[in-house]
Amino acid sequence: MSDHAQLHQQLIDTLTTGGSLRTEPWKRAAVAVPRHEFLRGGLFRRVEGTAGAWAPLLEGEPGWLEACYEDESLVTQIAGTIVPADIRGQILRAPTSSSTLPSLVLRMLEALQAEDGMRVLEIGTGTGYSTALLCHALGEENVTSIEYDEDVAARAGAALGRIGLYPRLVTGDGLLGHGAGAPYDRVIATCGVRTVPPAWIEQTRPGGLILATVGGWLAASELARLTVHEDGTASGPLLGGQVSFMLARPHLPPPLGLLPDLSAGKEREAIIGADTLNDWTARFVAQSAVPGAQRLTLQQDGRQEHVLIDVESGAWAALCEEGGHWTVRQDGPESLWDTAEEQLGRWKAAGSPGLEEFTLHVSPEGHSYLW
Ligand SMILES: C[S@@+](CC[C@H](N)C(=O)[O-])C[C@H]1O[C@@H](n2cnc3c(N)ncnc32)[C@H](O)[C@@H]1O
């Protein structure tokens, strides 16, 4: 057995026993695609005990091959340009590209319900690992994959070519889809979106499926599987599991800019406190009500302020707890916490259902969630 064969087999076993690898076509694809081929440029490992620092691990260094076959997401680019070979030591910036953990990739591919010969559009080529799996199961001539970042796309193309796979690779904004290859039977996104782009719906045939992680700026997200309808709308269930992906680059939040004067605004007692937002599902519900809001925590004047700010509209809400009671101060064109509280109240009144009980409807009028 070659160096990687045993590690590869162990990964397949883990995916099979863990339930993410369930059907024969995807088992064959997972066996056929060696993940280390997509990580020859090295990877970044999280440095334990730091506030989010990353250290490079290059091909051939001790632990590299083992890391490639762990069921972990492996960061391959940081801050939009930096790759492992660029630095020595550590770096403290946000990841911008990665090879997603294989159990999630395979769970998504299984959930895509794609069959041999179906035409698939993938958004977020990344390293090309998931693209390779798609090529194996569906035929490379049926796979189109879009990557935003030119350098990332070039490395993925080279890795796919090394193992003899030549799908249609497009560099550009995947939120626009790729009309030239439409209609697709399936669309799958391995970056998160705040809203499902109209182009994905337009470019999917009626009855086709879109599998994407819908998320936002309050850091809660979930995998949605939408069926495209004749009338140009799409709907379907959230699948559960608290799936999270880096947001599509055009969907990243704008800089916060200057903070508003948080001593201004109207004050009232809050019915629901900001501690509710510690819960993933509650955050998702609040996020769907105030999608433009970003969250930060400030320590000032001896107390903690939990702040929501919508940079575009200028609306803000600041919540503070004292002796078990929450107060909220709000200002701007919308009372953010009134809106979030109302949605959270409806969700709580329904028994705080889990995200797997939600359905998403997407139409030209926008997104709506039912539970
Ligand atoms: C988690 S990685 C993809 C993982 C990949 N499927 C794999 O198996 O290696 C997400 C990728 O989405 C890309 N991305 C972000 N926004 C995008 C957009 N608007 N269009 C296309 N790709 C995008 C990022 O550059 C990044 O490479």
Ligand as a Chemical Component Dictionary entry (heavy atoms), coordinates in Angstrom:
data_LIG
# 
_chem_comp.id                   LIG 
_chem_comp.type                 NON-POLYMER 
_chem_comp.pdbx_formal_charge   0 
_chem_comp.three_letter_code    LIG 
# 
loop_
_chem_comp_atom.comp_id 
_chem_comp_atom.atom_id 
_chem_comp_atom.alt_atom_id 
_chem_comp_atom.type_symbol 
_chem_comp_atom.charge 
_chem_comp_atom.model_Cartn_x 
_chem_comp_atom.model_Cartn_y 
_chem_comp_atom.model_Cartn_z 
_chem_comp_atom.pdbx_ordinal 
LIG C1  C1  C 0  -15.166 26.282 1.578  1  
LIG S1  S1  S 1  -14.372 26.722 0.089  2  
LIG C2  C2  C 0  -14.873 25.495 -1.068 3  
LIG C3  C3  C 0  -14.444 24.117 -0.766 4  
LIG C4  C4  C 0  -14.376 23.239 -1.982 5  
LIG N1  N1  N 0  -15.661 22.874 -2.482 6  
LIG C5  C5  C 0  -13.486 22.039 -1.729 7  
LIG O1  O1  O 0  -13.965 20.916 -1.682 8  
LIG O2  O2  O -1 -12.292 22.273 -1.576 9  
LIG C6  C6  C 0  -15.343 28.082 -0.437 10 
LIG C7  C7  C 0  -14.848 28.680 -1.739 11 
LIG O3  O3  O 0  -15.843 29.542 -2.250 12 
LIG C8  C8  C 0  -15.183 30.575 -2.946 13 
LIG N2  N2  N 0  -16.123 31.677 -3.157 14 
LIG C9  C9  C 0  -16.476 32.662 -2.298 15 
LIG N3  N3  N 0  -17.375 33.474 -2.872 16 
LIG C10 C10 C 0  -17.596 32.990 -4.118 17 
LIG C11 C11 C 0  -18.427 33.406 -5.202 18 
LIG N4  N4  N 0  -19.196 34.486 -5.110 19 
LIG N5  N5  N 0  -18.383 32.677 -6.345 20 
LIG C12 C12 C 0  -17.601 31.577 -6.452 21 
LIG N6  N6  N 0  -16.801 31.132 -5.464 22 
LIG C13 C13 C 0  -16.809 31.840 -4.295 23 
LIG C14 C14 C 0  -14.013 30.922 -2.041 24 
LIG O4  O4  O 0  -13.007 31.635 -2.735 25 
LIG C15 C15 C 0  -13.584 29.524 -1.596 26 
LIG O5  O5  O 0  -12.575 29.029 -2.421 27 
# 
loop_
_chem_comp_bond.comp_id 
_chem_comp_bond.atom_id_1 
_chem_comp_bond.atom_id_2 
_chem_comp_bond.value_order 
_chem_comp_bond.pdbx_ordinal 
LIG C1  S1  SING 1  
LIG S1  C2  SING 2  
LIG S1  C6  SING 3  
LIG C2  C3  SING 4  
LIG C3  C4  SING 5  
LIG C4  N1  SING 6  
LIG C4  C5  SING 7  
LIG C5  O1  DOUB 8  
LIG C5  O2  SING 9  
LIG C6  C7  SING 10 
LIG C7  O3  SING 11 
LIG C7  C15 SING 12 
LIG O3  C8  SING 13 
LIG C8  N2  SING 14 
LIG C8  C14 SING 15 
LIG N2  C9  SING 16 
LIG N2  C13 SING 17 
LIG C9  N3  DOUB 18 
LIG N3  C10 SING 19 
LIG C10 C11 SING 20 
LIG C10 C13 DOUB 21 
LIG C11 N4  SING 22 
LIG C11 N5  DOUB 23 
LIG N5  C12 SING 24 
LIG C12 N6  DOUB 25 
LIG N6  C13 SING 26 
LIG C14 O4  SING 27 
LIG C14 C15 SING 28 
LIG C15 O5  SING 29 
# 
